[in-house]
């Protein structure tokens, strides 16, 4: 792992040590064949390194030698070493940062071996001081856990953010969780919800998947792990899983050598249509880019990389390095020998190499050491040095509370530094880098900054890396038009378990499957979803309803029984016909008013009954048309009063018939005095007035008002006369029913009275029809939706009116018009 820091005093009062320790590849990437040959020949870490004295010493550990199979990779850690030296040189020449304090350095090679790194770290802390019996004894006596501070430039394990376990740790490399989250942002940006994962079987891969991806809106179709010891078989297994999976986007979170094996296995299976998402460990690998197999299976890779930055003057500094100017620099001497195959004349030359002729220069050398176009980890080293320098600057100077504001005084001298104080100042460090970026620590971490890269094919068929965006913290900036996809076109690959549900439907997860696998269920009536992939349907407000596609709420259309629709026209025609027939009967009775048939059946009540029936037919028309305040109040009152008038007439006619026959008995002559014309009119008026009073009270207290019936589902909402008081309407109907039942009872009692034309029989039939209609009306009215409830009430009014009209007057009109011979007093009086 990568560390910066230990601040320590060993033997000289003015000498302090800040140690910078490099990443151990054995822990991060899992190299199998790490060799100790390149390190063992140096004896101890202090025998080989780069050193310079100063008031404060910064120590650094870098994995310069790691694996002989990839010797060119040693050039990159060498660049890190001289980035540290370059940064220290800048600081020492700065007039504002640590003025008067010279920073020195002690840089060692950790060889990517934990044991060797520990030995080198002990050497840094002890300073190789003979007065310290040994580094181990010195650290044991001093308590290294209390005094060391580490700043890492490449350690990315999320575990290192834990202040409880690593209280003295800082880093200029973001946690792997952030790059996993950046990849998730990419997946969400392109609607990739079904992603496969191939990860290293260690903290680097597993932690990123567990803490960065799972539960972040992306489902993992599979997770395959790669183990260094069994990489070939693991890569084969992962390739077969990728081939069988429906996931078209594959996240690979492992070291580039593992990726190479995976690509080889995929090429054997001819799997070339997958879109790969790369972690920073392999997204910038030049080895992978140059492999033909990568061009076959991995074009269009989208990757996350450590943010690259430009260091002014660094390239010139690198290319001007020369062993003749740094005679004690053993790292540079070794590099020079390998690069130019000659030995610098500054020391005893290698027996196997000729002496250099001083014409060698790095100006025309092109390798990872001299390439400064992509300074990623190198820039992290640079930032680590500046962070330590700013912490020291803050520690050495602070405002004096006894002096006026703005006056500074030295708080500490280099020989007075304590690790606790340095930790406090390093925690609060905040400065603008020479590149103009704001730098500060958040606990152990810094704000995550990444470059977004794309592997693109060049015209000659090679692969190149193109910068397509960046990540700043949680903000994703992406130039989508610059992306070259694995499909070879501008079409974004699709990788979903289920296609996104279109508007008008909702997602319904499948039992036992990930949330990204679902079915699309159409929204119910009155509900909508107006965007793709809606997890639920939203109910429309009561005054709105869903359109046919269930994608938008549209205002509900007012619906009522109108005169221009079929049902309204039919009912209107029936009502008008009833009025016409009633008028015709009225004319017939009026014309033949002197005939026995008309006079014998109480002509005055018959005319009043015909008038009330005409009102019944006409009142039905008030129920048709757009409900208004006046119509809602008038229709029920007209209905109730008209029918009470009709039934009252029938009831009085029945009473008169009964009284007439009773008066024929001895001693009952006086009975008819109580049922003369005046009493008949008074009775009808009394019965009707009771209904009028009920209606007045009802309509005064809680009258019906026009109101949309939003409770009934559907695009059309019925505008009806809502009855706030059911009691009032019940009293109106109840009173009509009471009179109707009374009339039926009386008519039933008089049905067998001896007469050639007994009107009581006709009243009995008419009241049976009347009662049957209104008994059936109640359940039909309650169960009918919307305007059909109004139609039911109109039908009941018309049916009962026609029943009364035909049962009472049809037989009479038949005799008057078609059997005039029976329209005589003799015939009517015959028994």
Residue, then its C-alpha position, 0 to 999 in steps of 0.5 A: x500500500x502507499x504511504x506518505x509520512x512519518x514525522x520524527x526526531x532521532x538524533x539531531x535536535x534540528x532533524x525531523x523526518x516525514x516519510x513517504x511510503x510507496x504502494x505494495x503491489x503484492x497487497x493491491x494487485x497480487x503479483x505472484x512472482x515478485x522477485x527479491x533479487x533486485x533488492x537483496x543485492x543492496x544489503x539494507x534499505x539505507x544502502x540504496x536510495x536518494x538522499x538530501x539533508x534539510x531542516x525537515x526530512x521527508x521520507x519516501x518509499x516507492x515500489x521501484x523493483x517489483x517483477x522482472x517479467x514487466x521491467x518497463x513498469x519500473x520506469x513509472x515508480x521512478x517518475x513518482x520518485x522524481x515527482x517528489x524530488x521536483x515538488x520539494x525543489x519547488x517548495x525550497x525555492x518558494x518565498x511564501x511556503x516554508x520560508x527559511x526552512x529547507x526540506x530534505x528527503x530520504x527515498x527508499x525502494x520498498x520492492x513491493x515486498x511488505x517485509x522490505x518496506x517495513x525494513x525501509x520504513x524503520x530505516x527512515x524513522x531511525x535515521x540510521x543513527x548509531x545512538x539508536x541501538x536499532x530501529x526496532x528498539x527505537x520504535x518500541x521505546x518511542x511507540x511508533x503508533x503514536x508518532x507516525x503519520x502516513x499520507x498515501x498517494x495510491x492506497x485506495x482501499x475503503x477500509x483506510x477511511x476508518x479513523x478508528x483503525x487508522x487514526x494517523x492516515x491520510x491519502x491523496x488517492x480517492x477511495x475505490x468506493x468513489x470510482x465504483x460510484x462513478x461507474x454506477x453513475x455511468x450505468x444509470x446515465x445510459x440506463x444499464x440496469x443489468x450489469x455483470x461484474x468480474x472482480x479481483x478476489x480481494x478487498x479491491x474488487x469485492x469491497x467496490x462491488x459490495x459497498x459501491x454498486x449493490x443497492x445503487x440502482x444497478x442490478x448485478x447479473x453475476x459476480x465472478x471473482x479472479x484469483x491470482x493463483x488460479x487466474x487461467x481457470x477463473x478467467x475461463x469460468x468468467x468468460x463462460x458466464x459472460x457468454x451465457x449472460x443476457x447482460x451486455x455491459x460488464x464491469x471489470x474491477x481487477x488488475x490489468x494482467x487479470x484482464x488480459x487473461x479474461x480477454x484471451x478467454x473471451x476471444x477463444x469463445x468469440x465473445x465480441x459484443x460486450x461493453x466493458x466498464x474499466x476500473x482505474x487499475x487497467x483503464x490506462x494500461x498501454x499493454x492492454x491497448x497494444x494487444x491484438x486480443x483487446x482490439x477484438x473483444x474490448x473496443x469501446x471500453x469506458x473507464x475511470x482513471x485517476x485525474x491527470x494534471x499538468x505539472x509546469x516544468x516537470x517534463x523539462x526537469x525529467x529530461x535534464x536529469x543526469x547522473x553527472x549532476x546527481x552523483x549520489x543518486x543510485x536510482x538514476x544511475x541504475x536507470x541510466x545503465x539500463x537505458x543507455x547500456x553504459x555505466x556513468x563515470x561518476x563511480x566505478x563502472x560496472x564490469x560488464x558495461x562500457x563507460x558512458x561518453x557524456x553524450x547520453x541524454x533523456x531529451x530523446x528518450x520516450x518511455x513511461x519515465x519521460x512521458x509526462x502527458x498523463x500524470x496521474x499517480x505522479x500528481x498524487x505524489x506531488x499533492x502529498x508533498x505539498x500537503x505535508x509542506x502546508x501542514x508544516x508551514x501552518x505548524x511553524x507559524x500562527x497568529x500571536x494573540x498578543x499582537x494585532x491581527x495580521x501580525x504573525x510570529x513563529x510558534x514552533x521551530x523544526x526541533x519542536x514538532x510533535x506528531x500530534x500537532x502535525x496531525x492536527x494541522x494536516x487535518x485542517x490543511x487547505x490550500x490552492x495548488x500551483x495548478x489552481x485547484x483547491x486541496x483539503x482533506x475530508x477525514x483521511x480522504x480528498x474529494x474524488x476526481x477522476x477522468x472518464x476515458x474511452x478506448x477508441x479505434x484509430x483508422x489503422x485499427x489500433x486502440x487509443x485512449x480518448x478523454x470523454x469526461x470527468x468526475x468531480x465528487x458526485x458530479x458527472x460531466x460527460x461528452x456523450x457525442x465523443x464516445x465510440x461504443x463497442x457496437x461500432x456505431x453511435x447506438x448506445x448498447x442496451x443492457x437490461x433484464x427487462x425493457x423499461x416500462x413505457x408510459x401508461x404502465x408500471x413495474x411489477x417485480x417478479x417474485x424471487x428475482x432482482x428488482x431490475x427484472x420486472x413485468x409491465x402492468x397497465x395502469x388501472x382506470x383513473x391512474x396514469x404514469x407519464x414517464x418511462x420506467x414508473x414504479x407505480x401509477x399515480x391516481x388522477x385528481x377527482x375532477x380528472x380521469x386518465x386518457x385511453x393510453x393512461x399517460x395523462x390526466x384529462x379533465x372529466x367531461x360533464x355528462x347528464x341526460x340531455x335532450x339530444x341523446x337517444x335516451x333523452x329523446x325517447x323519454x321526451x317523446x314518451x312524456x310528450x305523448x303522455x301529455x298529448x294523450x292526457x289532453x285528448x282524454x281531457x277534450x273527450x271528457x269535456x265534450x261529453x261532460x253531459x253524458x252519463x259516463x262522465x257525470x256518473x264518475x265524478x266529473x270534477x275529480x276526473x278533470x282534476x285527475x287529468x290535470x294532475x296527470x298532465x303535470x306528472x308527464x310534464x314534470x318528467x321533462x324537468x329531469x332532462x337537460x343540464x342540471x341547474x340550481x332552479x331545475x334541481x329544486x323544481x324537479x323534485x317538488x313538481x314530481x312530489x306535488x303532481x303525484x300527490x295531487x293525482x293519488x289524492x284525487x283517486x283516494x277521494x274518488x274511492x271514498x266517494x264510491x264507498x260512501x255512495x254505496x254505504x248511504x244506500x243502506x237504511x239510516x246512512x243517508x247523512x253519510x253523503x253530506x260529508x262527501x259533497x263536492x266542497x268536501x271532495x275539493x277540500x280533501x284533495x287540497x288538504x292532502x296536496x298541501x301536506x306535500x307542499x309543506x314537506x317540499x317547502x321545508x326540504x327545499x329551504x333547509x337542504x335543497x338538491x344542488x347540481x354537483x358532479x358525481x366524482x365517485x363513479x369511475x370513468x372519463x365522463x362524470x355525471x352532473x346530477x342533483x345531489x341530495x344533501x338531505x336524504x330525509x327530505x326526499x324520503x318524506x316526499x316518496x314516503x308520503x306518496x307511498x302512504x297515499x298510494x297504499x291507502x287508495x289501494x286498500x280502499x279501492x280493494x274494499x270497493x272492488x265488488x260493489x254492485x254496479x255495471x261500471x264499478x270505477x273502484x276496480x279500475x282504481x284498484x288496477x291503477x294503484x297496483x301498477x302504481x305501487x309496483x312501479x315505485x316499489x321497483x323504483x327504489x332498488x333500480x334507482x340506487x343501483x343505476x350509475x350516473x345519468x341512468x339513475x335519472x332515467x330510472x326516475x323518469x321511467x317510474x314517473x312515466x310508467x306510473x302516470x301511464x298506468x293511472x291514465x290507461x287504467x282509469x280513463x281507457x275503459x271510459x273512453x272506449x265506451x264513450x267513443x266506441x260503445x255509445x249505446x252503453x253510455x246511458x243512465x239505464x245501462x249504468x244503473x243496471x245491476 
